[in-house]
Amino acid sequence: MSALTVLLCVAAGAAISGVVFYLVFFSARKNEEAERIRSKEELRSLLELAEQKFATERVRQSAELDEKRKAVETAVTRLSDQLKDYEGLMKTFEAERREKYGSLERGLKDASETTQKLASTTEGLRSLLENSRARGQWGERMAEDILRASGLQENVQYLKNRSQETVASRPDFTFLLPDDHRLNMDVKFPLDNYLRMVNAQAEEERERAKDQFLRDVKNRIKEIQKREYINPAEKTLDYVLLFIPNEQVYGFIHEALPGLVDDALVQKVVLCSPFTLYAVLSIVRQSFDNFYFARATQEVLALISNFAAVYEKFRERFAKLGDELDKTRAAYDEISQTSFKRLDQAVAKIDRVRKGESETEPNPESKTRALPILPGKPRD
């Protein structure tokens, strides 16, 4: 009985458990179904909200996209215009480049030709300087060019290679100064050792040529003193000009021998380069003009003095003439005012008498033949 009871109890418990399980399972399915429905509703709401937001965002993005598209189109249009401008500018640059390169090519060609001519000229100049006689002629030509540039005329302001009258020396140039004074200039200058110094390859050879050249310069200054270019009999100035026909040589001498200029002045020799010679000649020309201006001024002053003397005599004679005219005027007034009055009175009396006689005369023609009758005398 107890086993049956146990079986019944087990069966009853199983049945109750099944019912409970069914109830629990059904309730869970109901809850799950309800949860699923609620989730679907929430999902639908979320989808609708998302769709609304997506539509709004799409409209906004469409507007922004349209604005960006317009901005891009504007930028592209501007860029296209700029590209066209750049293209035109590049074409202009290209045309200018071709023109400039063509000019540059022509310039380089001309420069090359000029360089070749300069090289040949330099070679000719070197050959010229190596010849002492030709070098002297070149110095004379350069000095003469400077003289013409200074406005001096040959045989007027200067003489060329003209012997002096009292001595046998013959300066290269003689400048004619006011009051018959003169200034002599020598253009011959030793350049042989200078050329050797410039063309020397070794330093020792260069120094040796340099020392010899400086000795040549000093000896040249002493030599000029013996040529009687300073000659009181010729009314020359007490110094002479020594022309150095090259500025580079002139500068080198000053650099190598700073005291040479003072030593030369002590020896009455003035060193002149082309530039300094132009300055000296300008002073000579100015003194020449000033002298003749002063002389012309003195002549004008003399003429003014003579004119003043003549004018003084003329003024005295004119004053005398005025006095004579005053006397003549007084005599004229005396005659016109006194004598003419008396004559007018006499004529008036004669007219009255003549008119009285003509009134008693029966014959009108007798008027022309009637004579004035003096009072108290009978008529014939």
C-alpha positions as CSV (number, residue, x, y, z in Angstrom):
1,M,0.0,0.0,0.0
2,S,2.7,2.2,0.6
3,A,4.2,1.4,-2.9
4,L,0.8,2.3,-4.4
5,T,0.7,5.4,-2.5
6,V,4.1,6.2,-3.5
7,L,3.2,5.6,-7.1
8,L,0.2,7.7,-6.8
9,C,2.1,10.4,-5.2
10,V,4.7,10.2,-7.9
11,A,2.1,10.3,-10.6
12,A,0.3,13.2,-8.9
13,G,3.5,15.0,-8.5
14,A,4.4,14.4,-12.2
15,A,0.9,15.6,-13.2
16,I,1.2,18.7,-11.1
17,S,4.7,19.3,-12.4
18,G,3.4,18.9,-16.0
19,V,0.6,21.3,-15.3
20,V,3.0,23.8,-13.7
21,F,5.5,23.3,-16.5
22,Y,2.7,23.9,-19.1
23,L,1.5,27.0,-17.3
24,V,5.0,28.3,-16.9
25,F,5.8,27.4,-20.5
26,F,2.6,29.0,-21.9
27,S,3.1,32.1,-19.8
28,A,6.7,32.4,-21.0
29,R,5.6,32.1,-24.6
30,K,2.9,34.7,-24.0
31,N,5.5,37.0,-22.5
32,E,7.9,36.2,-25.3
33,E,5.2,36.9,-28.0
34,A,4.3,40.1,-26.3
35,E,8.0,41.1,-26.1
36,R,8.5,40.3,-29.7
37,I,5.4,42.4,-30.7
38,R,6.7,45.3,-28.5
39,S,10.2,44.9,-30.1
40,K,8.6,45.0,-33.5
41,E,6.7,48.2,-32.7
42,E,9.8,49.8,-31.3
43,L,11.8,48.7,-34.3
44,R,9.1,50.1,-36.6
45,S,9.1,53.4,-34.7
46,L,12.9,53.5,-34.9
47,L,12.8,52.8,-38.6
48,E,10.2,55.5,-39.2
49,L,12.2,58.0,-37.1
50,A,15.4,57.0,-38.9
51,E,13.7,57.3,-42.3
52,Q,12.5,60.8,-41.3
53,K,16.0,61.8,-40.1
54,F,17.5,60.3,-43.2
55,A,15.1,62.2,-45.4
56,T,15.9,65.4,-43.6
57,E,19.6,64.7,-43.7
58,R,19.3,63.8,-47.4
59,V,17.6,67.2,-48.1
60,R,20.3,69.0,-46.1
61,Q,23.1,67.1,-47.8
62,S,21.5,67.7,-51.2
63,A,21.5,71.5,-50.5
64,E,25.0,71.4,-49.3
65,L,26.1,69.3,-52.2
66,D,24.4,71.8,-54.6
67,E,26.2,74.7,-52.9
68,K,29.5,72.8,-53.1
69,R,28.8,71.9,-56.7
70,K,28.2,75.6,-57.5
71,A,31.3,76.6,-55.6
72,V,33.3,73.9,-57.4
73,E,31.9,75.1,-60.8
74,T,32.8,78.7,-59.9
75,A,36.3,77.7,-58.8
76,V,36.7,75.6,-62.0
77,T,35.5,78.5,-64.1
78,R,37.9,80.9,-62.4
79,L,40.7,78.3,-62.7
80,S,39.9,77.9,-66.4
81,D,40.0,81.7,-66.9
82,Q,43.3,81.8,-65.0
83,L,44.6,79.0,-67.1
84,K,43.7,80.9,-70.2
85,D,45.5,84.0,-68.9
86,Y,48.5,81.9,-68.0
87,E,48.4,80.3,-71.4
88,G,48.4,83.8,-73.1
89,L,51.1,84.9,-70.7
90,M,53.2,81.8,-71.5
91,K,52.8,82.5,-75.2
92,T,53.9,86.1,-74.6
93,F,56.9,84.9,-72.5
94,E,57.7,82.4,-75.2
95,A,57.6,85.1,-77.9
96,E,59.7,87.4,-75.7
97,R,62.1,84.6,-74.9
98,R,62.6,83.8,-78.5
99,E,63.2,87.5,-79.2
100,K,65.5,87.9,-76.3
101,Y,67.4,84.7,-77.1
102,G,67.7,85.9,-80.6
103,S,69.0,89.3,-79.4
104,L,71.3,87.5,-77.0
105,E,72.6,85.2,-79.8
106,R,73.2,88.3,-81.9
107,G,74.8,90.0,-79.0
108,L,77.1,87.1,-78.3
109,K,78.0,87.0,-81.9
110,D,78.8,90.7,-82.0
111,A,80.7,90.3,-78.7
112,S,82.7,87.5,-80.2
113,E,83.5,89.5,-83.2
114,T,84.4,92.5,-81.0
115,T,86.6,90.3,-78.9
116,Q,88.4,89.1,-81.9
117,K,88.9,92.7,-83.1
118,L,90.0,93.7,-79.6
119,A,92.5,90.8,-79.6
120,S,93.9,91.9,-82.9
121,T,93.9,95.5,-81.7
122,T,95.7,94.5,-78.5
123,E,98.2,92.6,-80.5
124,G,98.8,95.6,-82.7
125,L,99.1,97.8,-79.6
126,R,101.6,95.4,-78.1
127,S,103.6,95.5,-81.3
128,L,103.4,99.3,-81.2
129,L,104.6,99.6,-77.7
130,E,107.5,97.3,-78.3
131,N,108.8,99.8,-81.0
132,S,110.3,102.8,-79.3
133,R,109.9,105.1,-82.3
134,A,106.3,104.0,-82.9
135,R,105.7,104.4,-79.1
136,G,106.9,108.0,-79.3
137,Q,104.5,108.7,-82.2
138,W,101.7,107.1,-80.3
139,G,102.4,109.3,-77.3
140,E,102.4,112.4,-79.6
141,R,99.1,111.3,-81.1
142,M,97.5,110.8,-77.7
143,A,98.7,114.1,-76.5
144,E,97.4,115.9,-79.6
145,D,94.0,114.3,-79.1
146,I,93.9,115.6,-75.6
147,L,95.0,119.1,-76.8
148,R,92.1,119.1,-79.3
149,A,89.7,117.9,-76.6
150,S,90.9,120.8,-74.5
151,G,89.9,123.2,-77.2
152,L,93.5,124.2,-78.1
153,Q,94.4,124.9,-81.7
154,E,97.8,124.2,-83.3
155,N,99.8,127.4,-84.2
156,V,97.4,129.4,-82.1
157,Q,97.6,128.0,-78.5
158,Y,100.4,125.5,-79.1
159,L,103.3,124.5,-81.4
160,K,104.3,121.0,-82.3
161,N,107.9,119.9,-82.8
162,R,109.1,123.5,-83.2
163,S,112.7,124.3,-82.6
164,Q,113.5,127.1,-80.1
165,E,115.0,130.3,-81.4
166,T,117.9,130.7,-79.0
167,V,118.9,127.0,-78.5
168,A,119.0,123.8,-80.6
169,S,116.5,121.8,-78.5
170,R,113.1,121.0,-80.0
171,P,110.2,120.3,-77.6
172,D,107.5,117.9,-78.6
173,F,104.9,120.5,-77.7
174,T,105.2,124.2,-76.9
175,F,102.2,126.0,-75.3
176,L,101.8,129.6,-76.1
177,L,100.9,131.5,-73.0
178,P,99.9,135.2,-72.5
179,D,102.4,137.9,-72.7
180,D,104.6,135.8,-75.0
181,H,105.4,133.2,-72.3
182,R,105.8,129.6,-73.2
183,L,105.5,126.1,-71.6
184,N,107.3,123.1,-73.1
185,M,106.2,119.4,-72.9
186,D,108.0,116.2,-73.7
187,V,106.0,113.1,-74.6
188,K,108.8,110.5,-74.9
189,F,108.8,108.1,-72.1
190,P,110.7,104.8,-71.4
191,L,108.4,101.8,-71.4
192,D,110.7,99.0,-72.5
193,N,111.4,97.6,-69.0
194,Y,107.8,98.2,-68.0
195,L,106.7,95.9,-70.8
196,R,109.3,93.3,-69.8
197,M,107.9,93.5,-66.2
198,V,104.3,93.0,-67.4
199,N,105.2,90.1,-69.7
200,A,107.7,88.4,-67.3
201,Q,106.9,84.8,-66.3
202,A,109.2,84.5,-63.3
203,E,109.0,86.6,-60.2
204,E,112.8,87.3,-60.2
205,E,112.6,88.5,-63.8
206,R,109.6,90.7,-63.0
207,E,111.4,92.4,-60.0
208,R,114.5,93.0,-62.1
209,A,112.5,94.6,-64.9
210,K,110.6,96.7,-62.3
211,D,113.8,98.1,-60.7
212,Q,115.2,98.9,-64.1
213,F,112.0,100.6,-65.2
214,L,112.0,102.8,-62.1
215,R,115.6,103.8,-62.7
216,D,114.6,104.6,-66.3
217,V,111.9,107.0,-65.0
218,K,114.4,108.8,-62.7
219,N,117.0,109.0,-65.5
220,R,114.3,110.4,-67.8
221,I,113.5,113.2,-65.4
222,K,117.2,114.1,-65.1
223,E,117.6,114.0,-68.9
224,I,114.9,116.5,-69.5
225,Q,116.7,119.1,-67.4
226,K,119.6,118.9,-69.9
227,R,117.4,119.7,-72.9
228,E,117.0,123.4,-72.0
229,Y,113.3,123.3,-72.1
230,I,113.4,125.8,-69.3
231,N,114.9,128.8,-71.1
232,P,114.5,132.4,-69.9
233,A,115.6,133.7,-73.3
234,E,112.5,132.0,-74.8
235,K,110.4,133.4,-71.9
236,T,109.5,129.9,-70.8
237,L,108.0,129.1,-67.4
238,D,110.3,127.6,-64.8
239,Y,109.0,124.1,-65.2
240,V,108.4,121.6,-68.0
241,L,105.7,118.9,-68.5
242,L,106.6,115.2,-68.9
243,F,103.7,113.3,-70.5
244,I,103.2,109.6,-69.5
245,P,100.7,108.3,-72.1
246,N,99.2,105.6,-70.0
247,E,97.1,105.9,-66.8
248,Q,98.2,102.4,-65.6
249,V,101.9,103.3,-65.9
250,Y,101.3,106.6,-64.2
251,G,99.5,104.9,-61.3
252,F,102.2,102.2,-61.0
253,I,104.9,104.9,-60.7
254,H,103.0,106.7,-57.9
255,E,102.5,103.4,-56.1
256,A,106.1,102.1,-56.5
257,L,107.7,105.6,-55.9
258,P,105.4,107.7,-53.8
259,G,108.0,110.5,-53.4
260,L,108.9,110.7,-57.1
261,V,106.4,113.4,-57.8
262,D,107.9,115.7,-55.2
263,D,111.4,114.9,-56.4
264,A,110.4,115.7,-60.0
265,L,108.8,119.1,-58.9
266,V,112.1,119.9,-57.1
267,Q,113.8,119.3,-60.5
268,K,111.1,121.6,-62.2
269,V,109.4,118.6,-63.9
270,V,105.7,118.0,-63.7
271,L,104.5,114.4,-64.4
272,C,101.2,114.3,-66.3
273,S,99.0,111.4,-67.2
274,P,96.3,111.8,-69.9
275,F,93.7,112.8,-67.2
276,T,96.0,115.2,-65.4
277,L,97.3,116.7,-68.7
278,Y,93.7,117.5,-69.6
279,A,93.4,119.3,-66.2
280,V,96.6,121.2,-66.7
281,L,95.6,122.2,-70.3
282,S,92.3,123.4,-69.0
283,I,94.1,125.7,-66.6
284,V,96.4,126.9,-69.4
285,R,93.4,127.6,-71.6
286,Q,91.6,129.4,-68.8
287,S,94.7,131.5,-68.1
288,F,95.0,132.3,-71.8
289,D,91.3,133.4,-72.0
290,N,91.6,135.3,-68.7
291,F,94.7,137.2,-70.0
292,Y,93.0,138.3,-73.2
293,F,89.8,139.1,-71.3
294,A,91.8,141.3,-69.0
295,R,93.5,142.9,-72.0
296,A,90.2,143.4,-73.7
297,T,88.8,144.9,-70.4
298,Q,91.7,147.3,-70.2
299,E,91.1,148.3,-73.8
300,V,87.4,148.9,-73.1
301,L,88.4,150.9,-70.0
302,A,90.8,153.0,-72.1
303,L,88.1,153.6,-74.7
304,I,85.7,154.6,-71.9
305,S,88.3,157.1,-70.6
306,N,88.8,158.5,-74.1
307,F,85.1,158.7,-74.6
308,A,84.7,160.5,-71.2
309,A,87.3,163.1,-72.2
310,V,85.7,163.6,-75.6
311,Y,82.3,163.8,-74.0
312,E,83.6,166.4,-71.5
313,K,84.8,168.6,-74.4
314,F,81.6,168.1,-76.3
315,R,79.6,169.0,-73.2
316,E,81.6,172.3,-72.8
317,R,81.1,173.2,-76.5
318,F,77.5,172.3,-76.3
319,A,77.1,174.6,-73.2
320,K,78.8,177.4,-75.1
321,L,76.5,176.8,-78.0
322,G,73.6,177.0,-75.6
323,D,74.9,180.4,-74.3
324,E,75.2,181.6,-77.8
325,L,71.7,180.4,-78.6
326,D,70.4,182.2,-75.5
327,K,72.1,185.4,-76.6
328,T,70.6,185.0,-80.1
329,R,67.2,184.3,-78.6
330,A,67.5,187.5,-76.5
331,A,68.4,189.5,-79.6
332,Y,65.6,187.8,-81.5
333,D,63.1,188.7,-78.7
334,E,64.4,192.3,-78.6
335,I,64.0,192.6,-82.4
336,S,60.6,190.9,-82.5
337,Q,59.2,192.8,-79.5
338,T,60.7,196.3,-80.0
339,S,61.7,196.9,-83.6
340,F,58.8,195.0,-85.1
341,K,56.4,197.0,-82.9
342,R,57.9,200.2,-84.2
343,L,57.8,199.0,-87.8
344,D,54.2,197.8,-87.3
345,Q,53.2,201.2,-86.0
346,A,54.9,202.9,-89.0
347,V,53.2,200.5,-91.4
348,A,49.8,201.1,-89.7
349,K,50.2,204.9,-90.2
350,I,51.1,204.4,-93.8
351,D,48.0,202.2,-94.2
352,R,45.8,204.9,-92.6
353,V,47.2,207.6,-94.9
354,R,47.0,205.3,-97.9
355,K,43.4,204.5,-97.1
356,G,42.5,208.2,-96.6
357,E,43.9,209.1,-100.0
358,S,42.2,206.3,-101.8
359,E,38.8,207.4,-100.4
360,T,39.1,210.9,-102.1
361,E,40.4,209.6,-105.4
362,P,37.6,209.4,-108.0
363,N,39.5,206.9,-110.2
364,P,39.6,203.4,-108.6
365,E,42.7,202.5,-110.6
366,S,44.6,205.3,-108.9
367,K,44.7,203.2,-105.8
368,T,47.4,201.1,-107.1
369,R,49.4,204.1,-108.3
370,A,48.8,206.2,-105.2
371,L,51.8,207.0,-103.1
372,P,51.8,207.8,-99.5
373,I,51.7,211.6,-99.0
374,L,53.6,213.0,-96.1
375,P,51.7,215.4,-94.0
376,G,52.2,219.1,-94.7
377,K,53.5,218.6,-98.3
378,P,51.4,219.3,-101.4
379,R,50.9,216.6,-103.9
380,D,52.4,217.1,-107.4
